[in-house]
Structures are given as structure tokens and as C-alpha cells.
Amino acid sequence: MKIILIRHGDPDYEKDCITELGHKQVKVAAQRLLKEEIDEVYCSPLGRARQTAQAFLDASGIGNMTILDFMQEIRFGREGALYDNKWNPWLGAAALIKEGKDLQSADWREYPVFKDNFATIDSDKIAEESDKWLASLGYERQGQYYRCSGKGNCEKTIAIFCHGGSSAAFMARVLNQTFAYMCGVLMYFPHTTISVLKFDNKPGELILPVIELLNDARHLKDVK
């Protein structure tokens, strides 16, 4: 099975939609994604992700998308300080790197920028729900790995249209990295960027997903 994560197009966050530039980006991304032979489409419930997914549905002829509520964008901040950049996990990860802090520490949740941050709460929820969803596709979490049952969607290529934060949380879980580390690695996350994870489909075996593609935005080189 392959899982393709696609970030939404350039957004108008206030209106939860994509901009004029975003519409250009998603049309180009849709043509690029036709090469992936996608079988099923999943999507965050938020408008900017749905518009991005719809561009691909229109180009591919795939009839519908399935909403994954848990893949909506993460929040960041604390009560009364939502979306305050003081609690921005990507900027926080960058600052921790400059201080030489270990983003893969078992105690990463205790770093001030992540402690009591909605981003940490939401990333943990995505980790939990991701495992449930993968189990429904035939991959049961066992320790740090997944065991392929040979049932479900093990032969399929699945697209998830979502967000930078939810993608980082999803990849942190399936690749056994901390959310803090993935925020550092995926800090520069272009709109409509494409990442591909491959899950081995041998029944009964423990597997770890392989990164086939990470943050590919080459399709955007001529989009302005």
C-alpha cells in the first residue's frame, strides 16, 4: 500500500478556502498526481483541503472522497492564546535546534513551547486515530511497527489531502519520530507538496513504512 500526503493549496485561512494562487497550484498538483495511479481519496474536513482534493477528483474522474476528521489541521497555542506565534511548534522547533536541544528526546513534551500546547494534544490525537485507521486498512500497530494482515487495502494507493501540521503528526507516528522532530524536519512545507509512504504488503510480517518521496513541490516551479 502507498499513502500519499498532499498539503492544501495556498490558503485564505480566515475563509477556510484556497486563494487564486491556490487554485493554480491545485490544478498543477492534480495533473502531477495522475501519475501516481491513486485508487482512493481521503480528505480533511476543512474547506481548503476539500477544494484541493476536488481539483484532483475532477482531473482523475474518481467519484468521491472520504472525510478523515482526525486529519484536520492541528491547533497551536494555549487557552486564550490560540495561534500566538509564541507557541508555534515549527518556530519553536527551530529555536530549540539553535539551542542544541534534542528534538527526539523522550521528554520533548516538557520543552516550554510544547508543554500544554494544543499542538501537542492534537498531534497525540492524530497518532491514536492514525493507528485505528491503518488497522482498518490491514495494518495493525504492534510496538514500533505494523503487521500486515493481508486484508483491506494493502494493494492500493491512497491519497490524503490535508495540512502541514496533521501531515507532520501522521508521519511522526508511522515513522516512530517525535512530533517535535518532524516539526523541525518539515518546517518548510510548500503548499500542495507531495509525500509518499510505502507500506510492504506481505501478510503476517512486521513492517516500517518507507519514505519514497518527501515534500516534493517540483510541480510548482512555474506557478505564480
C-alpha positions as CSV (number, residue, x, y, z in Angstrom):
1,M,0.0,0.0,0.0
2,K,1.1,3.5,-0.7
3,I,-0.2,6.6,1.2
4,I,0.3,9.9,-0.5
5,L,0.0,13.0,1.7
6,I,-0.8,16.3,-0.1
7,R,-0.9,19.6,1.6
8,H,-3.7,22.0,0.5
9,G,-3.2,24.9,-1.9
10,D,-2.3,28.4,-0.9
11,P,-5.0,29.3,1.7
12,D,-7.2,32.1,2.9
13,Y,-7.3,30.8,6.5
14,E,-10.0,33.3,7.6
15,K,-12.4,32.0,5.0
16,D,-11.0,28.4,5.0
17,C,-10.6,28.2,1.3
18,I,-7.8,28.5,-1.2
19,T,-6.8,31.7,-2.9
20,E,-6.4,32.5,-6.6
21,L,-2.8,31.3,-6.4
22,G,-4.1,28.2,-4.6
23,H,-6.4,27.3,-7.5
24,K,-3.5,27.5,-9.9
25,Q,-1.4,25.3,-7.6
26,V,-4.1,22.6,-7.1
27,K,-4.7,22.3,-10.9
28,V,-1.0,21.6,-11.5
29,A,-0.8,19.3,-8.5
30,A,-3.8,17.3,-9.7
31,Q,-2.0,16.7,-13.1
32,R,1.1,15.6,-11.2
33,L,-0.9,13.2,-9.0
34,L,-2.4,11.5,-12.0
35,K,1.0,9.7,-12.4
36,E,0.5,8.0,-9.0
37,E,-2.4,5.8,-10.1
38,I,-4.4,6.7,-7.0
39,D,-7.2,4.3,-6.1
40,E,-8.9,6.1,-3.2
41,V,-9.1,9.7,-1.9
42,Y,-9.4,10.7,1.7
43,C,-9.5,14.3,2.9
44,S,-9.5,16.6,6.0
45,P,-12.9,18.1,6.6
46,L,-11.6,21.6,6.2
47,G,-12.5,23.7,3.2
48,R,-9.0,24.4,1.9
49,A,-8.2,20.7,1.9
50,R,-11.5,19.7,0.3
51,Q,-11.0,22.2,-2.6
52,T,-7.6,20.8,-3.2
53,A,-8.9,17.3,-3.2
54,Q,-11.8,18.3,-5.5
55,A,-9.3,19.5,-8.2
56,F,-7.8,16.0,-8.3
57,L,-11.2,14.3,-8.3
58,D,-12.2,16.5,-11.3
59,A,-9.0,15.6,-13.1
60,S,-9.0,11.9,-12.3
61,G,-12.6,11.0,-12.6
62,I,-12.6,9.4,-9.2
63,G,-16.1,9.8,-8.0
64,N,-15.8,10.8,-4.3
65,M,-13.6,11.4,-1.3
66,T,-13.9,10.0,2.2
67,I,-13.5,12.5,5.1
68,L,-11.0,11.8,7.8
69,D,-11.9,14.1,10.6
70,F,-8.8,13.4,12.6
71,M,-6.6,14.8,9.8
72,Q,-7.9,18.3,10.1
73,E,-5.2,20.9,10.9
74,I,-3.8,21.0,14.4
75,R,-4.2,24.0,16.7
76,F,-1.3,25.6,18.4
77,G,-1.2,27.8,21.5
78,R,-2.8,27.7,24.9
79,E,-6.2,28.7,26.2
80,G,-6.6,32.4,25.4
81,A,-3.5,32.4,23.2
82,L,-4.6,30.4,20.2
83,Y,-2.3,30.8,17.2
84,D,0.0,33.1,19.1
85,N,3.4,32.6,17.5
86,K,5.0,32.2,20.9
87,W,3.5,28.7,20.8
88,N,4.1,28.0,17.1
89,P,5.6,24.4,17.1
90,W,7.6,25.0,13.9
91,L,9.2,28.2,15.1
92,G,9.6,26.6,18.5
93,A,11.4,23.6,16.9
94,A,13.7,25.9,15.0
95,A,14.6,27.8,18.2
96,L,15.3,24.5,20.1
97,I,17.6,23.4,17.3
98,K,19.6,26.7,17.7
99,E,19.9,25.9,21.4
100,G,21.2,22.4,20.6
101,K,18.2,20.7,22.2
102,D,17.4,17.1,21.3
103,L,14.1,17.1,19.4
104,Q,14.0,13.3,19.7
105,S,14.2,13.4,23.5
106,A,11.7,11.2,25.3
107,D,10.9,14.4,27.3
108,W,10.2,16.6,24.2
109,R,6.7,17.4,25.6
110,E,8.3,19.1,28.6
111,Y,10.1,21.7,26.4
112,P,8.3,25.1,27.1
113,V,7.0,25.5,23.5
114,F,5.3,22.1,23.5
115,K,4.2,21.7,27.1
116,D,0.4,22.3,27.5
117,N,0.3,23.3,23.8
118,F,-2.8,22.4,21.8
119,A,-0.4,21.3,19.1
120,T,0.9,18.5,21.3
121,I,-2.6,17.5,22.3
122,D,-3.8,17.4,18.7
123,S,-0.7,15.6,17.5
124,D,-1.2,12.8,20.1
125,K,-4.8,12.5,19.0
126,I,-3.8,12.1,15.4
127,A,-1.3,9.4,16.4
128,E,-4.0,7.5,18.1
129,E,-6.6,7.8,15.3
130,S,-4.0,7.1,12.6
131,D,-3.4,3.7,14.1
132,K,-7.1,2.9,14.2
133,W,-7.5,4.0,10.6
134,L,-4.4,2.0,9.4
135,A,-5.9,-1.1,11.2
136,S,-9.0,-0.7,9.1
137,L,-6.8,-0.9,6.0
138,G,-5.0,-4.0,7.2
139,Y,-2.0,-2.7,9.2
140,E,-2.2,-3.4,12.9
141,R,0.2,-1.4,15.2
142,Q,2.5,-3.7,17.2
143,G,5.1,-1.9,19.2
144,Q,7.0,0.4,16.9
145,Y,5.9,-1.4,13.7
146,Y,2.8,-2.5,11.8
147,R,1.8,-6.1,11.0
148,C,0.2,-6.6,7.6
149,S,-2.9,-8.7,7.9
150,G,-3.2,-9.2,4.1
151,K,-6.7,-7.8,4.3
152,G,-8.2,-4.4,3.4
153,N,-6.4,-2.0,1.1
154,C,-2.9,-3.5,1.1
155,E,-2.5,-3.3,-2.7
156,K,-4.0,0.2,-3.1
157,T,-2.6,3.7,-3.5
158,I,-4.4,6.1,-1.2
159,A,-4.2,9.9,-1.2
160,I,-4.9,12.1,1.9
161,F,-5.4,15.8,1.2
162,C,-4.7,17.6,4.4
163,H,-2.4,20.1,6.2
164,G,1.2,20.7,7.2
165,G,0.6,20.0,10.9
166,S,-1.6,17.0,10.5
167,S,0.9,15.5,8.0
168,A,3.8,16.1,10.4
169,A,1.8,14.4,13.2
170,F,0.8,11.4,11.0
171,M,4.4,10.9,9.7
172,A,5.8,11.2,13.3
173,R,3.6,8.3,14.3
174,V,4.1,5.9,11.5
175,L,7.9,6.6,11.2
176,N,8.4,6.5,15.0
177,Q,9.7,10.0,15.3
178,T,8.7,12.7,17.8
179,F,6.3,15.4,16.7
180,A,8.9,18.0,17.7
181,Y,11.5,16.4,15.4
182,M,9.0,16.3,12.5
183,C,8.2,20.0,13.0
184,G,11.9,20.7,12.6
185,V,12.3,18.4,9.6
186,L,9.2,19.6,7.9
187,M,9.4,23.3,8.8
188,Y,9.3,24.4,5.1
189,F,6.3,22.7,3.8
190,P,5.2,24.2,0.4
191,H,1.5,24.3,-0.5
192,T,0.4,21.2,-2.5
193,T,3.7,19.5,-1.5
194,I,3.5,15.7,-2.0
195,S,5.0,13.0,0.2
196,V,4.7,9.2,-0.4
197,L,5.0,6.4,2.2
198,K,5.1,2.8,1.1
199,F,3.8,0.0,3.3
200,D,5.0,-3.5,2.4
201,N,2.1,-5.8,1.7
202,K,3.5,-9.2,2.8
203,P,0.8,-10.8,5.0
204,G,1.9,-11.6,8.6
205,E,5.2,-9.6,8.5
206,L,6.1,-6.6,10.7
207,I,6.9,-3.6,8.5
208,L,8.0,0.0,8.8
209,P,6.9,2.4,6.1
210,V,9.5,3.5,3.6
211,I,9.7,7.2,2.5
212,E,9.6,7.2,-1.3
213,L,9.1,10.9,-1.6
214,L,9.2,13.8,0.9
215,N,7.9,17.3,0.4
216,D,8.0,17.2,-3.4
217,A,7.0,20.6,-4.8
218,R,8.7,20.5,-8.3
219,H,5.3,20.8,-10.0
220,L,5.1,24.4,-8.6
221,K,8.2,25.7,-10.4
222,D,6.3,27.7,-12.9
223,V,3.2,28.6,-10.8
224,K,2.9,32.2,-9.9
